[in-house]
Amino acid sequence: MGLAHLRTLFGDRYVETAAIRQQHGGGEGFRGNHAPDAVLYAESTEDVALAVHHCANHRLPVIPFGVGTSLEGQVEAIHGGLCIDLSRMDKVLTVSADDLDCRVEAGVTREQLNAEIKGQGLFFPLDPGANATLGGMAATRASGTNAVRYGTMRDVALGLTVVTAQGTVIKTGGRARKSSAGYDLTRLYVGSEGTLGIITEVQLRLFGIPETIAAASVQFQELSHATAAVQIILQLGIPLARIELLDALQMKACIAYSKLSDYSERASLFLEFHGSPASVADQVAQVEAIVREFDALPFRWATATEDRTALWTARHNGYWAARALAPGKESFATDACVPISRLADCIDACQALAQDSGLLTPIVGHVGDGNFHMLVLHDANDPEELARAEALSLAVAREAIARGGTCTGEHGIGLHKKQLLREEHGDAVDVMATIKRALDPVGIMNPGKMFDA
């Protein structure tokens, strides 16, 4: 019995039509697509366990799928097999306002969760830009614009429900904020990209909606002035919620795309402050004094919801704005992350590489944690230009690694950064492969991703 037997178990939730298979054969980012042999729309942890158990018995590959927003080829079915779509597992199971936590099924999206808990004065702060599923965010150890204050999925995931490679259901972690009980399996599975098991539920930390939220923006004569100001802000311990950097080219794109007529084409910081009215006012005053030392243009800030929304909508539309700089061209984003003291020189080195490549490469960055993205615009149908784009992506990652950083701050390894994982971690990758073989001895869980085991 192969995959087709699953039709008798799941009926019309088991799908083999070409269009559905193609839809599940790739994510965002690189334009690769490897369709699975079939797609199963799971509706419970028990569905997932039954399907994985069947696939394990018949040595059939299994690829988990949320909403397909991953950027490094994590959902491509390079060996065929079964794609398990978890998007219908979309229930918020429990919410505890007293304990500031909740438990959700893996298919719940971050926007859905925030809509459901807002009335209790709570919010989930991680914002990777896309309306990703929380199971997928856990699997790729996602973060985003608020990570400088609230951390990444590694920090907010308290526990998981996981279907192992044998089809067994296990629970990791718990609701306590700390524990010394045994191996930390939660953090082993968070960031494992579906190679060790399938996350079906996530226990998450929540936070109270801040009493005051203020957004601000400031522009600089030089990009180096912006990064230097960020370094001082962080060294002084000013607790900003977001610090986003846009270089002059990215600002040019955003001005045209989002009609930001009040801005000029200069390196810019977009910031957000959370806290009491007094603490926010103090944070704003401190930051304003710091940026003034770097000949910044006038500091502007807003507390009205509509003004803050307009500011961050422009930032979140940065991807589409950048794409509009070169209509018809494809793009992919680098994901370098370095210690904050090395951020300025790393960006300088990467901009020099970009200039040598002759490609358009606007930059945005979650610079509060040293993470920046260079969007590499290129003609995917021109082999020479595509080769230059891929070479630039590798060079940017290596610049980060050479400075004690990482080739991926938040996008993961997937298919596209396997070589770089070895360059970054050396023989430690062999230990990762040993763990993979121990937990997935048949090799069915998202095979070919992260490394070759």
C-alpha positions, 0 to 999 in steps of 0.5 A: 500500500502506498499513498493512495491508501490514505484516500480510504482513511481521509476521503476527499481531504487526500488530494492528488490533483495537479493544481493543488500539488503544484500549489504546495510545491514551493514557498516564497523567496527562490522560485523553485517548485517541487510538487509532492505526490499528494496533499493531505489536509489534516484537521487534528493531531490524530490525523497527522499521527495516522498519516505519518505512521502510514508513511513511516511503514512505507518509507514515504517522504512527509513534508509539513506545510502551513501557508507557504511563506517560508523563504528557503525552500523548506516546503519543496517536495524534492523527493515527492511524497506526502505534503501534510497541510496544517492550515485547517488546524486553526483553533485557539485551544486555551488562553490564560490572561492570568498566566499570559499564555495560550495554546494554539493549533499549528495552523493558527496565524499570528494575525488570527491569534491577535484578533482573538486575544485583543479583547482580553488586553493581550497580544502576541508580538512576533511579527515576521511580516507575512501572516504566517502560521504559528506552527510554521514560525516555530518550525523555522524559529521565526522572529521579525520586527519586534524581536529586539524586545520580545525575542524570537520563537525560541523565546516565546515557545513554552511547549509543543505537541509533536508527531514524531517520525514514527507517528507517535504523539509527544508533548514537550515543555509545559507552562512554567517559565523555567524548568531543569527537567531533562533535555530541552526538546522544545528548543530542539524541535523549534527551528528543526524545519520539519526534519525531526517531526511535525509540530501540531500545537504550540504553547506560547507566551503572551504579553499585555498590550502596552499602555502607550505605543509610539512610533517614530522615524528619523532620516540620516545623511549617511547610512553609517550614521544610522547604524552608529546611532543604533549601536549607542541606543542599544548600549544604553539599554533603551528598551525599544520594541522595534528598530528598523533600518531602510537604506536610501535605495529602499526608501526611494522604493517606499516613497514611490510605492507607499506615497511617502511624500514627506520623506527623502531618499536617505537612510532611515530608522523606523522605531516603536516605543512601548510602555507607560506614557512617562516611560515612552516619553523618556525613551523618545527623548533619549533617542532623539538626543542620540540621533541629533549627535549624528546630524539626523534630520528632524525626528518625527513621532506619532501615537495615534493608531492611524498614524502608526499603522500608516508608518508600519504599513509602509515598512511592511510593504517594503518588499513589494516596493523594492520589487517595483524598482525593477518590474519583471525581475525576480528577487530573493532576500539575504538574511545576515545577522551579526553582533551589533558592534559589527553591523556597520562594517558588515553592511558597508562590506556587503554594499561594496559587494553589491555595487561590484555585482551591478545588481539593484539591492535595497536593504532593510534590517531588524537592526536592533538584533543585528539582522539585515536583509538585502533584496537581490533583484535579478533576471531569473531567465538570464543565466549570467545575471542569476549566477551573479545574484547567487554569488552575491547572496553567498558572499553576503552570508560569508561576510556575516559568518566572518564577523562572528554572525550567521548566514540566517537570522530568521529565514532558516536553512531549507534547501538554499543554505545547506552549504553555508550551514556547514561553513558556519558550524563545521563539524557540529553539523555532523552532530545535527545529522546524528540527531536526525538519524536517531529521531528519523532513522528511515529518513522520511521527515522533510528529507534533503533539508538543512543538511544531507543525513 
